[in-house]
Amino acid sequence: MIKPILLALALASAGMPTAAGAQVIDVAAGIQLAQIDFDTYHALLLERCKVVAPDSVDGLSDVMAQWKERNADALIILRQLYKVQLIQQMRAREPNATDAAIDAHVAAVQGVFNSGLKSRVAGVSADEAKMSCESGYARTLLTQRDMDFNVLLKRMLLGR
């Protein structure tokens, strides 16, 4: 089975297990996945879909908008929590670090998750991109627990 573009990207970036239907969300991997700039990724994917599967663009765009509406607040919180964690870790390692050094470190770490998005989307084969455009990625957004950041946030807050 060919994986949707983002799922492959996210799994590779976060080092997540690829078992389909996994019900347990790995918190650390989920927080890393939340660092991806989905607005940029979605725009890039839609541009690619306009070329490989133009009839899919409107439907996929609608699913992306619904997903964003449901997940935007949770993503903001998860990104802030991750930033706080990075700052705390840096301060523990380097108590005398300047705010500028800490900001640079945080930006560098967060940049890792989004570097090369354009080339990664462009590098996916046309067949795999078409499958993602036509149903694969929409299905991932709607059904994969790993893409429901409200579930991850709730799990983190409840400690389970």
Residue frames as a rotation matrix with the C-alpha (Angstrom) as fourth column:
MET 1
0.581 0.814 0.000 0.00
0.814 -0.581 0.000 0.00
0.000 0.000 -1.000 0.00
ILE 2
-0.365 -0.666 0.650 1.33
0.632 -0.690 -0.353 3.42
0.684 0.282 0.673 -0.91
LYS 3
-0.192 0.228 -0.954 1.25
0.901 -0.345 -0.264 5.91
-0.389 -0.911 -0.140 1.96
PRO 4
0.838 0.434 0.331 -0.18
0.517 -0.827 -0.223 9.39
0.177 0.357 -0.917 1.55
ILE 5
0.221 -0.822 0.524 2.51
0.301 -0.454 -0.839 12.02
0.928 0.343 0.147 1.11
LEU 6
0.155 -0.189 0.970 2.29
-0.722 -0.692 -0.019 13.72
0.674 -0.697 -0.244 4.50
LEU 7
0.923 0.200 0.329 1.91
-0.377 0.635 0.674 10.55
-0.074 -0.747 0.661 6.46
ALA 8
0.662 -0.748 -0.032 5.14
0.668 0.609 -0.427 9.24
0.339 0.262 0.904 4.96
LEU 9
-0.009 -0.651 0.759 6.82
0.051 -0.759 -0.649 12.59
0.999 0.032 0.040 5.61
ALA 10
0.383 0.244 0.891 5.50
-0.788 -0.417 0.453 12.83
0.482 -0.876 0.032 9.13
LEU 11
0.999 -0.009 0.044 6.34
-0.014 0.869 0.494 9.26
-0.043 -0.494 0.868 10.01
ALA 12
0.385 -0.919 0.083 9.85
0.699 0.231 -0.677 9.69
0.603 0.319 0.732 8.70
SER 13
-0.056 -0.394 0.917 10.29
-0.214 -0.893 -0.397 13.01
0.975 -0.218 -0.034 10.50
ALA 14
0.314 0.302 0.900 8.90
-0.898 -0.214 0.385 11.83
0.309 -0.929 0.204 13.80
GLY 15
-0.737 -0.641 -0.212 10.21
-0.558 0.756 -0.342 8.28
0.380 -0.134 -0.915 13.74
MET 16
-0.081 0.818 0.570 6.73
-0.911 0.171 -0.375 6.95
-0.404 -0.549 0.731 14.39
PRO 17
-0.689 -0.040 0.724 5.76
0.105 0.982 0.155 3.31
-0.717 0.182 -0.673 13.91
THR 18
-0.772 0.353 -0.529 3.88
-0.635 -0.385 0.670 2.82
0.033 0.853 0.521 10.66
ALA 19
-0.875 0.477 0.077 1.39
0.457 0.870 -0.186 0.24
-0.156 -0.127 -0.979 11.90
ALA 20
-0.649 0.709 0.277 -1.97
-0.182 -0.498 0.848 1.03
0.739 0.500 0.452 10.38
GLY 21
0.313 0.940 -0.132 -4.83
0.008 0.137 0.991 1.58
0.950 -0.312 0.035 12.77
ALA 22
-0.572 -0.552 -0.607 -2.64
0.623 0.189 -0.759 2.02
0.534 -0.812 0.236 15.81
GLN 23
0.474 0.878 0.061 -4.88
0.563 -0.356 0.746 3.30
0.677 -0.319 -0.663 18.58
VAL 24
0.557 -0.342 -0.757 -2.21
0.690 -0.317 0.651 4.55
-0.463 -0.885 0.059 20.94
ILE 25
0.830 -0.290 0.476 -0.76
0.110 -0.752 -0.650 7.91
0.546 0.592 -0.592 20.09
ASP 26
0.072 -0.891 -0.447 2.91
0.988 0.126 -0.092 8.22
0.138 -0.435 0.890 20.94
VAL 27
0.783 0.345 -0.518 3.01
0.488 -0.857 0.167 11.58
-0.387 -0.383 -0.839 22.71
ALA 28
-0.038 -0.881 -0.471 6.59
0.086 -0.472 0.877 12.49
-0.996 -0.007 0.094 21.80
ALA 29
-0.741 -0.203 0.640 6.07
0.610 0.196 0.768 11.59
-0.281 0.959 -0.022 18.14
GLY 30
0.234 0.927 0.292 2.72
0.968 -0.250 0.019 13.39
0.090 0.278 -0.956 18.12
ILE 31
0.599 -0.099 -0.795 4.27
0.266 -0.911 0.314 16.58
-0.755 -0.400 -0.519 19.48
GLN 32
-0.543 -0.836 -0.080 6.91
0.120 -0.172 0.978 16.38
-0.831 0.522 0.194 16.77
LEU 33
-0.484 0.453 0.749 4.25
0.875 0.244 0.418 15.82
0.006 0.857 -0.515 14.13
ALA 34
0.559 0.763 -0.323 2.42
0.785 -0.613 -0.088 18.90
-0.266 -0.205 -0.942 15.44
GLN 35
0.004 -0.656 -0.755 5.46
0.182 -0.742 0.645 21.02
-0.983 -0.140 0.117 14.59
ILE 36
-0.603 -0.187 0.776 4.90
0.768 0.126 0.628 20.58
-0.215 0.974 0.067 10.86
ASP 37
-0.670 0.365 -0.647 3.60
-0.350 -0.923 -0.159 23.72
-0.655 0.120 0.746 9.17
PHE 38
-0.375 0.600 0.707 0.40
0.640 0.719 -0.271 22.19
-0.671 0.351 -0.653 7.82
ASP 39
0.584 0.557 -0.590 -0.67
-0.026 -0.714 -0.699 25.42
-0.811 0.424 -0.403 6.12
THR 40
-0.063 -0.713 -0.698 2.46
-0.881 -0.288 0.374 25.32
-0.468 0.639 -0.610 3.98
TYR 41
-0.830 -0.251 0.498 2.27
-0.084 0.939 0.334 21.59
-0.551 0.235 -0.800 3.45
HIS 42
0.015 0.932 0.362 -1.40
0.544 0.296 -0.785 21.76
-0.839 0.208 -0.502 2.41
ALA 43
0.565 0.143 -0.813 -0.71
-0.451 -0.771 -0.449 24.62
-0.691 0.620 -0.371 -0.01
LEU 44
-0.451 -0.823 -0.344 2.14
-0.799 0.202 0.566 22.65
-0.396 0.531 -0.749 -1.58
LEU 45
-0.717 0.237 0.655 0.05
0.255 0.965 -0.070 19.50
-0.648 0.117 -0.752 -1.84
LEU 46
0.373 0.924 -0.085 -2.84
0.296 -0.206 -0.933 21.36
-0.879 0.323 -0.351 -3.43
GLU 47
0.256 -0.376 -0.890 -0.49
-0.808 -0.588 0.016 22.88
-0.530 0.716 -0.455 -6.00
ARG 48
-0.817 -0.571 0.086 0.80
-0.459 0.733 0.501 19.40
-0.349 0.370 -0.861 -6.82
CYS 49
-0.387 0.762 0.519 -2.76
0.450 0.647 -0.615 18.07
-0.805 -0.004 -0.593 -7.01
LYS 50
0.400 0.518 -0.756 -3.67
-0.369 -0.663 -0.651 20.77
-0.839 0.540 -0.074 -9.53
VAL 51
-0.227 -0.606 -0.763 -1.16
-0.964 0.029 0.264 19.10
-0.138 0.795 -0.590 -11.85
VAL 52
-0.945 -0.307 -0.117 -1.60
-0.320 0.940 0.121 15.37
0.073 0.151 -0.986 -11.14
ALA 53
-0.577 0.803 -0.150 -5.30
0.806 0.589 0.059 15.21
0.136 -0.086 -0.987 -10.19
PRO 54
-0.936 0.102 0.336 -7.06
-0.084 -0.994 0.068 18.53
0.341 0.035 0.939 -10.85
ASP 55
-0.059 0.996 -0.070 -10.54
-0.147 0.061 0.987 17.16
0.987 0.069 0.143 -10.17
SER 56
0.120 0.056 -0.991 -9.53
0.812 0.569 0.131 16.33
0.572 -0.820 0.023 -6.60
VAL 57
-0.726 -0.624 0.288 -8.50
0.372 -0.709 -0.599 19.83
0.578 -0.328 0.747 -5.55
ASP 58
-0.239 0.692 0.681 -11.87
-0.568 -0.668 0.481 21.19
0.788 -0.272 0.553 -4.39
GLY 59
0.720 0.556 -0.416 -12.77
-0.054 0.643 0.764 18.14
0.692 -0.527 0.493 -2.31
LEU 60
0.093 -0.785 -0.613 -9.32
0.857 0.376 -0.352 17.86
0.507 -0.493 0.707 -0.78
SER 61
-0.696 -0.321 0.643 -9.28
0.084 -0.924 -0.372 21.57
0.714 -0.205 0.670 -0.04
ASP 62
0.235 0.875 0.423 -12.61
-0.547 -0.240 0.802 21.24
0.803 -0.420 0.422 1.79
VAL 63
0.728 -0.021 -0.685 -11.31
0.434 0.788 0.437 18.34
0.530 -0.616 0.583 3.91
MET 64
-0.350 -0.931 -0.098 -8.15
0.748 -0.215 -0.627 20.29
0.563 -0.293 0.773 4.72
ALA 65
-0.480 0.242 0.843 -10.23
-0.338 -0.938 0.077 23.29
0.810 -0.248 0.532 5.82
GLN 66
0.657 0.753 -0.029 -12.40
-0.318 0.312 0.896 21.10
0.684 -0.579 0.444 8.06
TRP 67
0.430 -0.592 -0.682 -9.32
0.759 0.646 -0.082 19.44
0.489 -0.482 0.727 9.55
LYS 68
-0.595 -0.699 0.396 -7.71
0.412 -0.689 -0.596 22.82
0.690 -0.191 0.698 10.18
GLU 69
-0.029 0.678 0.735 -10.82
-0.528 -0.634 0.565 24.17
0.849 -0.371 0.376 11.86
ARG 70
0.863 0.397 -0.312 -10.89
-0.013 0.634 0.773 21.18
0.505 -0.664 0.552 14.22
ASN 71
0.535 -0.734 -0.417 -7.15
0.825 0.561 0.070 21.12
0.183 -0.382 0.906 14.94
ALA 72
0.222 -0.518 0.826 -5.89
0.243 -0.791 -0.562 24.72
0.944 0.326 -0.050 14.79
ASP 73
0.609 0.045 0.792 -6.26
-0.648 -0.548 0.530 25.51
0.457 -0.836 -0.305 18.50
ALA 74
0.938 -0.265 0.222 -4.72
0.066 0.768 0.638 22.23
-0.340 -0.584 0.738 19.62
LEU 75
0.484 -0.797 0.362 -1.79
0.777 0.201 -0.597 22.72
0.403 0.570 0.716 17.24
ILE 76
0.328 -0.343 0.880 -1.09
-0.234 -0.932 -0.276 26.18
0.915 -0.115 -0.386 18.68
ILE 77
0.760 0.016 0.649 -1.06
-0.650 0.026 0.760 24.79
-0.005 -1.000 0.030 22.21
LEU 78
0.868 -0.442 0.225 1.09
0.409 0.895 0.177 21.78
-0.280 -0.062 0.958 21.28
ARG 79
0.388 -0.749 0.537 3.59
0.555 -0.275 -0.785 24.01
0.736 0.603 0.309 19.50
GLN 80
0.387 -0.205 0.899 3.81
-0.588 -0.806 0.069 26.30
0.710 -0.556 -0.432 22.51
LEU 81
0.902 -0.038 0.431 4.27
-0.341 0.550 0.762 23.35
-0.266 -0.834 0.483 24.87
TYR 82
0.695 -0.682 0.230 7.08
0.714 0.615 -0.333 22.05
0.086 0.396 0.914 22.68
LYS 83
0.290 -0.576 0.764 8.71
0.108 -0.774 -0.624 25.49
0.951 0.264 -0.163 22.62
VAL 84
0.624 -0.015 0.781 8.55
-0.735 -0.351 0.580 25.69
0.266 -0.936 -0.230 26.41
GLN 85
0.923 -0.284 0.258 10.11
0.153 0.890 0.430 22.23
-0.352 -0.358 0.865 26.63
LEU 86
0.489 -0.772 0.406 12.94
0.691 0.059 -0.720 23.24
0.532 0.633 0.562 24.29
ILE 87
0.320 -0.329 0.889 13.58
-0.366 -0.908 -0.205 26.39
0.874 -0.260 -0.411 26.33
GLN 88
0.802 0.027 0.597 13.63
-0.589 0.199 0.783 24.44
-0.098 -0.980 0.175 29.61
GLN 89
0.834 -0.517 0.190 16.03
0.528 0.849 -0.006 21.87
-0.158 0.105 0.982 28.17
MET 90
0.324 -0.729 0.603 18.36
0.443 -0.446 -0.778 24.57
0.836 0.519 0.179 26.87
ARG 91
0.422 -0.123 0.898 18.32
-0.647 -0.735 0.203 26.42
0.635 -0.667 -0.390 30.20
ALA 92
0.929 -0.080 0.362 19.09
-0.225 0.657 0.720 23.16
-0.295 -0.750 0.592 32.04
ARG 93
0.628 -0.722 0.291 22.04
0.775 0.550 -0.310 22.44
0.064 0.420 0.905 29.73
GLU 94
-0.449 -0.752 0.482 23.29
0.718 -0.625 -0.307 26.01
0.533 0.208 0.820 29.55
PRO 95
0.192 0.601 -0.776 22.08
0.956 -0.292 0.010 28.06
-0.221 -0.744 -0.631 32.54
ASN 96
-0.210 -0.363 -0.908 23.89
0.252 -0.917 0.308 31.18
-0.945 -0.164 0.284 31.29
ALA 97
-0.538 0.043 0.842 22.48
0.841 0.096 0.532 31.03
-0.058 0.994 -0.088 27.76
THR 98
-0.888 0.219 -0.404 21.24
-0.200 -0.976 -0.089 34.35
-0.414 0.001 0.910 26.46
ASP 99
0.105 0.992 0.066 17.68
-0.113 0.077 -0.991 34.83
-0.988 0.097 0.121 25.29
ALA 100
0.310 -0.056 -0.949 19.02
-0.920 -0.270 -0.285 35.27
-0.241 0.961 -0.135 21.75
ALA 101
-0.739 -0.637 -0.219 20.86
-0.667 0.736 0.111 31.94
0.090 0.228 -0.969 21.93
ILE 102
-0.638 0.593 0.490 17.76
0.073 0.681 -0.729 30.23
-0.766 -0.430 -0.478 23.25
ASP 103
0.368 0.796 -0.480 15.58
-0.425 -0.315 -0.848 31.78
-0.827 0.516 0.222 20.54
ALA 104
-0.059 -0.485 -0.873 18.08
-0.998 0.060 0.033 30.66
0.037 0.873 -0.487 17.88
HIS 105
-0.927 -0.288 0.239 18.12
-0.323 0.938 -0.125 27.13
-0.188 -0.194 -0.963 19.28
VAL 106
-0.232 0.933 0.276 14.32
0.060 0.297 -0.953 26.92
-0.971 -0.205 -0.124 19.36
ALA 107
0.438 0.381 -0.814 14.07
-0.715 -0.402 -0.573 28.26
-0.545 0.833 0.096 15.80
ALA 108
-0.450 -0.697 -0.558 16.68
-0.888 0.418 0.193 25.77
0.099 0.582 -0.807 14.57
VAL 109
-0.884 0.156 0.440 14.95
-0.021 0.928 -0.371 22.79
-0.466 -0.337 -0.818 16.16
GLN 110
0.090 0.996 -0.020 11.52
0.010 -0.021 -1.000 23.84
-0.996 0.090 -0.012 14.93
GLY 111
0.167 -0.110 -0.980 12.97
-0.902 -0.417 -0.107 24.50
-0.397 0.902 -0.169 11.48
VAL 112
-0.836 -0.516 0.188 14.02
-0.429 0.828 0.362 20.86
-0.342 0.222 -0.913 11.20
PHE 113
-0.377 0.770 0.515 10.39
0.329 0.631 -0.703 19.81
-0.866 -0.096 -0.491 10.95
ASN 114
0.657 0.730 -0.191 9.64
0.151 -0.375 -0.915 22.07
-0.739 0.572 -0.356 8.00
SER 115
-0.160 -0.775 -0.611 12.89
-0.657 -0.379 0.651 22.19
-0.736 0.506 -0.449 6.07
GLY 116
-0.923 -0.358 -0.141 12.57
-0.319 0.507 0.801 20.82
-0.215 0.784 -0.582 2.60
LEU 117
-0.174 0.929 0.327 8.77
0.031 0.337 -0.941 20.50
-0.984 -0.153 -0.087 2.53
LYS 118
0.440 0.363 -0.821 8.66
-0.722 -0.401 -0.564 21.81
-0.534 0.841 0.086 -1.03
SER 119
-0.360 -0.654 -0.665 11.28
-0.911 0.400 0.099 19.40
0.202 0.641 -0.740 -2.32
ARG 120
-0.861 0.083 0.503 9.71
-0.158 0.895 -0.418 16.50
-0.484 -0.439 -0.757 -0.45
VAL 121
0.184 0.983 0.029 6.29
-0.127 0.053 -0.991 17.14
-0.975 0.179 0.134 -1.98
ALA 122
0.434 -0.078 -0.897 7.82
-0.876 -0.269 -0.401 17.61
-0.210 0.960 -0.185 -5.43
GLY 123
-0.548 -0.820 -0.164 9.90
-0.836 0.542 0.085 14.45
0.019 0.183 -0.983 -5.00
VAL 124
-0.281 0.539 0.794 6.95
-0.218 0.769 -0.600 12.12
-0.934 -0.342 -0.099 -4.54
SER 125
-0.915 -0.068 0.397 6.11
0.334 0.423 0.842 10.10
-0.226 0.903 -0.364 -7.64
ALA 126
-0.733 0.670 -0.116 3.17
-0.624 -0.595 0.507 11.28
0.270 0.444 0.854 -9.73
ASP 127
-0.227 0.667 -0.710 1.26
0.069 0.738 0.671 8.05
0.971 0.103 -0.214 -9.02
GLU 128
-0.443 0.011 -0.896 1.69
0.870 0.244 -0.427 8.37
0.214 -0.970 -0.118 -5.26
ALA 129
-0.960 0.099 -0.262 0.81
-0.024 -0.961 -0.276 12.07
-0.279 -0.259 0.925 -5.38
LYS 130
-0.574 0.790 -0.217 -2.30
-0.493 -0.122 0.862 11.33
0.654 0.601 0.459 -7.41
MET 131
-0.177 0.492 -0.852 -3.42
0.552 0.767 0.328 8.72
0.815 -0.412 -0.407 -4.89
SER 132
-0.686 -0.123 -0.718 -2.87
0.702 -0.373 -0.607 11.19
-0.193 -0.920 0.342 -2.05
CYS 133
-0.940 0.311 -0.140 -4.80
-0.337 -0.914 0.228 13.86
-0.057 0.262 0.963 -3.93
GLU 134
-0.475 0.796 -0.376 -7.74
-0.363 0.212 0.908 11.68
0.802 0.567 0.188 -4.87
SER 135
0.610 0.785 -0.104 -8.45
-0.200 0.280 0.939 10.11
0.766 -0.552 0.328 -1.50
GLY 136
0.143 -0.615 -0.775 -5.39
0.658 0.645 -0.390 9.03
0.739 -0.454 0.497 0.44
TYR 137
-0.831 -0.544 0.117 -4.55
0.290 -0.603 -0.743 12.21
0.474 -0.584 0.659 2.25
ALA 138
-0.263 0.822 0.504 -8.17
-0.707 -0.520 0.479 13.19
0.656 -0.231 0.719 2.89
ARG 139
0.582 0.449 -0.678 -8.74
0.033 0.820 0.572 9.75
0.812 -0.355 0.463 4.41
THR 140
-0.297 -0.787 -0.540 -5.65
0.718 0.189 -0.670 10.22
0.630 -0.587 0.509 6.58
LEU 141
-0.828 -0.015 0.561 -6.88
-0.225 -0.907 -0.356 13.58
0.514 -0.420 0.748 7.86
LEU 142
0.010 0.972 0.234 -10.34
-0.791 -0.135 0.597 12.22
0.612 -0.191 0.768 8.62
THR 143
0.785 0.458 -0.417 -9.49
-0.229 0.841 0.490 8.82
0.575 -0.289 0.765 10.10
GLN 144
0.006 -0.858 -0.514 -5.95
0.497 0.449 -0.743 8.65
0.868 -0.251 0.429 11.49
ARG 145
0.802 0.289 -0.523 -5.89
0.588 -0.227 0.777 9.30
0.106 -0.930 -0.351 15.22
ASP 146
-0.113 -0.948 -0.297 -2.35
0.917 -0.215 0.337 10.62
-0.383 -0.234 0.893 14.83
MET 147
-0.708 -0.111 0.698 -3.77
0.514 -0.759 0.400 13.51
0.485 0.642 0.594 12.82
ASP 148
0.497 0.846 0.193 -6.32
0.350 -0.399 0.847 14.47
0.794 -0.353 -0.494 15.50
PHE 149
-0.500 -0.847 0.179 -4.28
0.225 -0.327 -0.918 16.80
0.836 -0.419 0.355 17.64
ASN 150
0.073 0.609 0.790 -7.14
-0.807 -0.429 0.405 17.35
0.585 -0.668 0.460 20.06
VAL 151
0.892 0.194 -0.408 -6.82
-0.001 0.904 0.428 13.70
0.452 -0.381 0.807 21.09
LEU 152
0.040 -0.967 -0.250 -3.09
0.652 0.215 -0.727 14.14
0.757 -0.134 0.639 21.63
LEU 153
-0.491 -0.198 0.848 -3.57
-0.323 -0.863 -0.389 17.31
0.809 -0.465 0.360 23.65
LYS 154
0.522 0.758 0.391 -6.24
-0.707 0.128 0.696 15.69
0.478 -0.639 0.602 25.80
ARG 155
0.741 -0.312 -0.595 -4.00
0.397 0.918 0.014 12.69
0.542 -0.247 0.803 26.38
MET 156
-0.331 -0.928 0.171 -1.15
0.423 -0.308 -0.852 14.96
0.843 -0.210 0.494 27.41
LEU 157
-0.334 0.256 0.907 -3.30
-0.620 -0.784 -0.007 17.01
0.710 -0.565 0.421 29.77
LEU 158
0.712 0.666 0.221 -4.83
-0.629 0.466 0.622 13.94
0.311 -0.583 0.751 31.36
GLY 159
-0.110 -0.888 0.447 -1.47
-0.965 0.202 0.165 12.19
-0.237 -0.413 -0.879 31.59
ARG 160
0.221 0.202 0.954 -2.58
-0.112 0.977 -0.181 9.02
-0.969 -0.066 0.239 29.79
